[in-house]
Amino acid sequence: AEINRMLVEAGVAVRALVPERRSLEEVFMALIEGSDQ
């Protein structure tokens, strides 16, 4: 709510704030990135 208020006060038109979701591939790659260390 705070982020939305700040954006609106700054003149930014906000339709929705949606959390970013990573794909299964992105999660998998993040898990195995350092596995060979």
PDB file of N, CA, C and O in Angstrom:
ATOM      1  N   ALA A   1       0.823  -1.190   0.000  1.00  0.00           N
ATOM      2  CA  ALA A   1       0.000   0.000   0.000  1.00  0.00           C
ATOM      3  C   ALA A   1       0.871   1.259   0.000  1.00  0.00           C
ATOM      4  O   ALA A   1       0.541   2.243  -0.662  1.00  0.00           O
ATOM      5  N   GLU A   2       1.957   1.228   0.726  1.00  0.00           N
ATOM      6  CA  GLU A   2       2.854   2.377   0.808  1.00  0.00           C
ATOM      7  C   GLU A   2       3.473   2.688  -0.554  1.00  0.00           C
ATOM      8  O   GLU A   2       3.563   3.852  -0.947  1.00  0.00           O
ATOM      9  N   ILE A   3       3.895   1.659  -1.266  1.00  0.00           N
ATOM     10  CA  ILE A   3       4.487   1.870  -2.594  1.00  0.00           C
ATOM     11  C   ILE A   3       3.463   2.487  -3.535  1.00  0.00           C
ATOM     12  O   ILE A   3       3.777   3.417  -4.278  1.00  0.00           O
ATOM     13  N   ASN A   4       2.248   1.975  -3.503  1.00  0.00           N
ATOM     14  CA  ASN A   4       1.186   2.509  -4.359  1.00  0.00           C
ATOM     15  C   ASN A   4       0.943   3.983  -4.052  1.00  0.00           C
ATOM     16  O   ASN A   4       0.833   4.792  -4.973  1.00  0.00           O
ATOM     17  N   ARG A   5       0.859   4.338  -2.793  1.00  0.00           N
ATOM     18  CA  ARG A   5       0.626   5.730  -2.397  1.00  0.00           C
ATOM     19  C   ARG A   5       1.742   6.633  -2.908  1.00  0.00           C
ATOM     20  O   ARG A   5       1.476   7.711  -3.439  1.00  0.00           O
ATOM     21  N   MET A   6       2.980   6.198  -2.750  1.00  0.00           N
ATOM     22  CA  MET A   6       4.127   6.992  -3.191  1.00  0.00           C
ATOM     23  C   MET A   6       4.106   7.199  -4.708  1.00  0.00           C
ATOM     24  O   MET A   6       4.389   8.294  -5.194  1.00  0.00           O
ATOM     25  N   LEU A   7       3.774   6.152  -5.444  1.00  0.00           N
ATOM     26  CA  LEU A   7       3.707   6.267  -6.902  1.00  0.00           C
ATOM     27  C   LEU A   7       2.621   7.246  -7.329  1.00  0.00           C
ATOM     28  O   LEU A   7       2.846   8.095  -8.191  1.00  0.00           O
ATOM     29  N   VAL A   8       1.444   7.122  -6.723  1.00  0.00           N
ATOM     30  CA  VAL A   8       0.323   8.000  -7.075  1.00  0.00           C
ATOM     31  C   VAL A   8       0.659   9.450  -6.730  1.00  0.00           C
ATOM     32  O   VAL A   8       0.372  10.355  -7.513  1.00  0.00           O
ATOM     33  N   GLU A   9       1.262   9.672  -5.570  1.00  0.00           N
ATOM     34  CA  GLU A   9       1.646  11.035  -5.179  1.00  0.00           C
ATOM     35  C   GLU A   9       2.688  11.619  -6.132  1.00  0.00           C
ATOM     36  O   GLU A   9       2.755  12.835  -6.312  1.00  0.00           O
ATOM     37  N   ALA A  10       3.503  10.751  -6.746  1.00  0.00           N
ATOM     38  CA  ALA A  10       4.524  11.204  -7.693  1.00  0.00           C
ATOM     39  C   ALA A  10       3.956  11.380  -9.102  1.00  0.00           C
ATOM     40  O   ALA A  10       4.681  11.748 -10.027  1.00  0.00           O
ATOM     41  N   GLY A  11       2.652  11.116  -9.262  1.00  0.00           N
ATOM     42  CA  GLY A  11       2.018  11.308 -10.555  1.00  0.00           C
ATOM     43  C   GLY A  11       2.053  10.098 -11.464  1.00  0.00           C
ATOM     44  O   GLY A  11       1.771  10.212 -12.656  1.00  0.00           O
ATOM     45  N   VAL A  12       2.396   8.941 -10.920  1.00  0.00           N
ATOM     46  CA  VAL A  12       2.448   7.714 -11.716  1.00  0.00           C
ATOM     47  C   VAL A  12       1.078   7.039 -11.658  1.00  0.00           C
ATOM     48  O   VAL A  12       0.557   6.778 -10.574  1.00  0.00           O
ATOM     49  N   ALA A  13       0.500   6.758 -12.821  1.00  0.00           N
ATOM     50  CA  ALA A  13      -0.786   6.062 -12.873  1.00  0.00           C
ATOM     51  C   ALA A  13      -0.555   4.575 -12.624  1.00  0.00           C
ATOM     52  O   ALA A  13       0.178   3.921 -13.366  1.00  0.00           O
ATOM     53  N   VAL A  14      -1.180   4.049 -11.580  1.00  0.00           N
ATOM     54  CA  VAL A  14      -0.998   2.642 -11.212  1.00  0.00           C
ATOM     55  C   VAL A  14      -2.314   1.907 -11.410  1.00  0.00           C
ATOM     56  O   VAL A  14      -3.347   2.294 -10.863  1.00  0.00           O
ATOM     57  N   ARG A  15      -2.261   0.844 -12.197  1.00  0.00           N
ATOM     58  CA  ARG A  15      -3.455   0.011 -12.383  1.00  0.00           C
ATOM     59  C   ARG A  15      -3.449  -1.170 -11.426  1.00  0.00           C
ATOM     60  O   ARG A  15      -4.491  -1.554 -10.895  1.00  0.00           O
ATOM     61  N   ALA A  16      -2.265  -1.746 -11.207  1.00  0.00           N
ATOM     62  CA  ALA A  16      -2.168  -2.896 -10.310  1.00  0.00           C
ATOM     63  C   ALA A  16      -0.723  -3.093  -9.891  1.00  0.00           C
ATOM     64  O   ALA A  16       0.201  -2.804 -10.651  1.00  0.00           O
ATOM     65  N   LEU A  17      -0.539  -3.583  -8.684  1.00  0.00           N
ATOM     66  CA  LEU A  17       0.777  -3.994  -8.207  1.00  0.00           C
ATOM     67  C   LEU A  17       0.714  -5.506  -8.032  1.00  0.00           C
ATOM     68  O   LEU A  17      -0.045  -6.017  -7.209  1.00  0.00           O
ATOM     69  N   VAL A  18       1.515  -6.208  -8.811  1.00  0.00           N
ATOM     70  CA  VAL A  18       1.477  -7.671  -8.807  1.00  0.00           C
ATOM     71  C   VAL A  18       2.873  -8.194  -8.496  1.00  0.00           C
ATOM     72  O   VAL A  18       3.839  -7.786  -9.140  1.00  0.00           O
ATOM     73  N   PRO A  19       2.996  -9.095  -7.515  1.00  0.00           N
ATOM     74  CA  PRO A  19       4.323  -9.647  -7.222  1.00  0.00           C
ATOM     75  C   PRO A  19       4.871 -10.423  -8.412  1.00  0.00           C
ATOM     76  O   PRO A  19       4.134 -11.118  -9.112  1.00  0.00           O
ATOM     77  N   GLU A  20       6.172 -10.294  -8.630  1.00  0.00           N
ATOM     78  CA  GLU A  20       6.817 -11.008  -9.730  1.00  0.00           C
ATOM     79  C   GLU A  20       6.899 -12.489  -9.384  1.00  0.00           C
ATOM     80  O   GLU A  20       7.238 -12.853  -8.258  1.00  0.00           O
ATOM     81  N   ARG A  21       6.596 -13.320 -10.334  1.00  0.00           N
ATOM     82  CA  ARG A  21       6.681 -14.769 -10.128  1.00  0.00           C
ATOM     83  C   ARG A  21       7.681 -15.350 -11.104  1.00  0.00           C
ATOM     84  O   ARG A  21       7.661 -15.050 -12.297  1.00  0.00           O
ATOM     85  N   ARG A  22       8.557 -16.187 -10.573  1.00  0.00           N
ATOM     86  CA  ARG A  22       9.560 -16.812 -11.432  1.00  0.00           C
ATOM     87  C   ARG A  22       9.005 -18.108 -12.004  1.00  0.00           C
ATOM     88  O   ARG A  22       8.181 -18.780 -11.385  1.00  0.00           O
ATOM     89  N   SER A  23       9.477 -18.440 -13.198  1.00  0.00           N
ATOM     90  CA  SER A  23       9.053 -19.685 -13.826  1.00  0.00           C
ATOM     91  C   SER A  23       9.776 -20.847 -13.151  1.00  0.00           C
ATOM     92  O   SER A  23      10.764 -20.642 -12.446  1.00  0.00           O
ATOM     93  N   LEU A  24       9.294 -22.041 -13.363  1.00  0.00           N
ATOM     94  CA  LEU A  24       9.932 -23.232 -12.812  1.00  0.00           C
ATOM     95  C   LEU A  24      11.367 -23.331 -13.306  1.00  0.00           C
ATOM     96  O   LEU A  24      12.261 -23.703 -12.546  1.00  0.00           O
ATOM     97  N   GLU A  25      11.596 -23.001 -14.574  1.00  0.00           N
ATOM     98  CA  GLU A  25      12.953 -23.045 -15.129  1.00  0.00           C
ATOM     99  C   GLU A  25      13.873 -22.065 -14.404  1.00  0.00           C
ATOM    100  O   GLU A  25      15.019 -22.399 -14.105  1.00  0.00           O
ATOM    101  N   GLU A  26      13.386 -20.872 -14.121  1.00  0.00           N
ATOM    102  CA  GLU A  26      14.198 -19.877 -13.418  1.00  0.00           C
ATOM    103  C   GLU A  26      14.547 -20.342 -12.008  1.00  0.00           C
ATOM    104  O   GLU A  26      15.676 -20.150 -11.558  1.00  0.00           O
ATOM    105  N   VAL A  27      13.598 -20.945 -11.311  1.00  0.00           N
ATOM    106  CA  VAL A  27      13.851 -21.465  -9.964  1.00  0.00           C
ATOM    107  C   VAL A  27      14.873 -22.587 -10.034  1.00  0.00           C
ATOM    108  O   VAL A  27      15.809 -22.618  -9.235  1.00  0.00           O
ATOM    109  N   PHE A  28      14.712 -23.504 -10.971  1.00  0.00           N
ATOM    110  CA  PHE A  28      15.634 -24.626 -11.133  1.00  0.00           C
ATOM    111  C   PHE A  28      17.050 -24.132 -11.415  1.00  0.00           C
ATOM    112  O   PHE A  28      18.010 -24.604 -10.806  1.00  0.00           O
ATOM    113  N   MET A  29      17.178 -23.182 -12.337  1.00  0.00           N
ATOM    114  CA  MET A  29      18.500 -22.661 -12.684  1.00  0.00           C
ATOM    115  C   MET A  29      19.148 -21.972 -11.483  1.00  0.00           C
ATOM    116  O   MET A  29      20.356 -22.093 -11.284  1.00  0.00           O
ATOM    117  N   ALA A  30      18.373 -21.262 -10.690  1.00  0.00           N
ATOM    118  CA  ALA A  30      18.906 -20.604  -9.494  1.00  0.00           C
ATOM    119  C   ALA A  30      19.396 -21.642  -8.489  1.00  0.00           C
ATOM    120  O   ALA A  30      20.396 -21.419  -7.806  1.00  0.00           O
ATOM    121  N   LEU A  31      18.701 -22.770  -8.394  1.00  0.00           N
ATOM    122  CA  LEU A  31      19.089 -23.821  -7.452  1.00  0.00           C
ATOM    123  C   LEU A  31      20.375 -24.517  -7.867  1.00  0.00           C
ATOM    124  O   LEU A  31      21.195 -24.857  -7.014  1.00  0.00           O
ATOM    125  N   ILE A  32      20.563 -24.736  -9.172  1.00  0.00           N
ATOM    126  CA  ILE A  32      21.730 -25.503  -9.615  1.00  0.00           C
ATOM    127  C   ILE A  32      22.922 -24.630  -9.990  1.00  0.00           C
ATOM    128  O   ILE A  32      23.995 -25.160 -10.277  1.00  0.00           O
ATOM    129  N   GLU A  33      22.763 -23.297  -9.997  1.00  0.00           N
ATOM    130  CA  GLU A  33      23.848 -22.408 -10.405  1.00  0.00           C
ATOM    131  C   GLU A  33      25.148 -22.676  -9.666  1.00  0.00           C
ATOM    132  O   GLU A  33      26.204 -22.731 -10.295  1.00  0.00           O
ATOM    133  N   GLY A  34      25.103 -22.841  -8.371  1.00  0.00           N
ATOM    134  CA  GLY A  34      26.323 -23.030  -7.602  1.00  0.00           C
ATOM    135  C   GLY A  34      26.536 -24.455  -7.143  1.00  0.00           C
ATOM    136  O   GLY A  34      27.331 -24.688  -6.232  1.00  0.00           O
ATOM    137  N   SER A  35      25.858 -25.415  -7.740  1.00  0.00           N
ATOM    138  CA  SER A  35      25.920 -26.797  -7.254  1.00  0.00           C
ATOM    139  C   SER A  35      27.249 -27.487  -7.516  1.00  0.00           C
ATOM    140  O   SER A  35      27.534 -28.497  -6.872  1.00  0.00           O
ATOM    141  N   ASP A  36      28.083 -26.987  -8.439  1.00  0.00           N
ATOM    142  CA  ASP A  36      29.349 -27.654  -8.749  1.00  0.00           C
ATOM    143  C   ASP A  36      30.531 -27.006  -8.031  1.00  0.00           C
ATOM    144  O   ASP A  36      31.676 -27.209  -8.435  1.00  0.00           O
ATOM    145  N   GLN A  37      30.282 -26.250  -6.999  1.00  0.00           N
ATOM    146  CA  GLN A  37      31.365 -25.596  -6.259  1.00  0.00           C
ATOM    147  C   GLN A  37      31.910 -26.492  -5.184  1.00  0.00           C
ATOM    148  O   GLN A  37      32.828 -26.103  -4.462  1.00  0.00           O
TER     149      GLN A  37
END
